[in-house]
Amino acid sequence: MEDRIRYPEIDEFIRNTIAREEGLLREMEEYARLNHIPVIAPETAALLKILVKVQRPQRILEVGTAIGYSALVMACASGGKAHIDTIEISEEMAGMAESNMKKSGFGSCVRVLRGDALEILQCLTTAYDMVFLDASKGQYPEFLPECLRLTREGGIILSDNVLYRGLVARNGQVEHKHRTIAVRLKEYLESLCSNPLLDTAIIPIGDGLALSYKK
Ligand SMILES: C[S@@+](CC[C@H](N)C(=O)[O-])C[C@H]1O[C@@H](n2cnc3c(N)ncnc32)[C@H](O)[C@@H]1O
């Protein structure tokens, strides 16, 4: 099944038009592609970079590190000025992310927190300027109260994959194996959009990105 939500010719056009990553980030994209590791789409990376440049966060929290691609995109965009905490459950991924950070020269800005995101989120206490949610989609509704608590007023919460291959917008006819995630993401989007503490936009980029501003 196609893992993006929109039209292949538009995706191809955008990817051939926007400035693409070079060096280590490009190598990481290629590694992720060859090894079927789901990192953010190039067009999502381009948006993330701009958001970091506009928001100028001092502290970023990421849920779902994988090989550290999006963490490195954000570290580079901040010019190494942001401190990034990123949570990863897989020991193998966490190790690769740390080694990529070291290679990039941004190792001291990024701390990989190993373990289950919900348990780690519940232990964190210092607020963040930006939270990027990109882990197990079915758990987003459980992550939300913790992410809200950990985001300062005026901060933003980004949630990736919220349109889940377009299935979230499809009424009925969702294959059984995808139905629970699609239903949970739909509920998640409804709770983001109805939360009086948040202003939320849903952007059909990559696999769908929700951008929420905490008032
Ligand atoms: C989509 S990948 C992250 C991609 C990364 N943000 C990027 O774009 O470079 C999701 C990652 O979240 C991790 N993950 C999934 N569920 C998790 C959980 N409950 N706690 C911590 N990490 C989790 C997976 O092991 C996987 O590496």
The ligand as an ORCA input file, in Angstrom:
! r2SCAN-3c Opt
* xyz 0 1
  C       8.165      6.947     12.487
  S       9.532      6.430     13.411
  C      10.283      7.957     13.888
  C      10.946      8.643     12.743
  C      11.745      9.860     13.139
  N      10.935     10.815     13.888
  C      12.266     10.534     11.897
  O      11.465     11.078     11.125
  O      13.488     10.484     11.672
  C       8.766      5.959     14.915
  C       9.743      5.488     15.995
  O       9.021      5.476     17.223
  C       9.445      4.380     18.002
  N       8.343      4.058     18.918
  C       7.154      3.482     18.609
  N       6.392      3.379     19.700
  C       7.099      3.899     20.730
  C       6.850      4.081     22.116
  N       5.702      3.701     22.665
  N       7.797      4.666     22.860
  C       8.971      5.087     22.302
  N       9.270      4.940     21.003
  C       8.349      4.359     20.220
  C       9.719      3.276     16.976
  O      10.619      2.328     17.503
  C      10.262      4.063     15.796
  O      11.666      4.071     15.789
*
